Amino acid sequence: MRTPQERAAAINTAVNSEIAAEIPPRFLPTPEAARFLGLSGRTLEKHLTYAAGPKHRKIGGRVVYALDDLKAWADKGARTSTSDPGTGDSVSKKAQACGCNEAPQVRRR
């Protein structure tokens, strides 16, 4: 048999999950998404241009970001120290395309 506290906790969990199911996902426009990530709006736009940023959607011609996608992208860059290579892609797509992340080639005459 459950205690009154356990019953109350079960009811709260059920109610909260129902409320969460009814609330549509929140989408942020670029300025708000940038503020959420602690970046400038222009930096986030550059990430979008080079396909190196968080997932986005276009709704009515506007670029918007889901909170879950912003959190996932930020978590992808999580590190425990400065020497930790992490699991995220640390080289931008632009750098990969131009080969800028490779060692420079020495020209021989």
VENWOTA-V950836 format. One record per backbone hydrogen bond with DSSP energy under -0.5 kcal/mol. NH is the residue of the N-H (numbers start at 1). CO is the residue of the C=O. Records with the same first field share a line. If there is no record, write none. Layout:
NH=CO + CO
This chain:
7=3
8=4
9=5
10=6
11=7
12=8
13=9
14=10
15=11
16=12
17=13
18=14
19=15
20=16
21=17
22=18
23=19
28=65
30=63
33=29
34=30
35=31
36=32
37=33
38=34
39=34
44=40
45=41
46=42
47=43
48=44
49=45
50=46
51=48
52=47
53=47
57=64
59=57 + 62
60=58
62=59
64=57 + 62
65=28
67=26
70=66
71=67
72=68
73=69
74=70
75=71
76=72
77=73 + 74
78=75
84=81
88=76
90=88
96=92
97=93
98=94
99=95
100=95
101=95
102=99
107=105
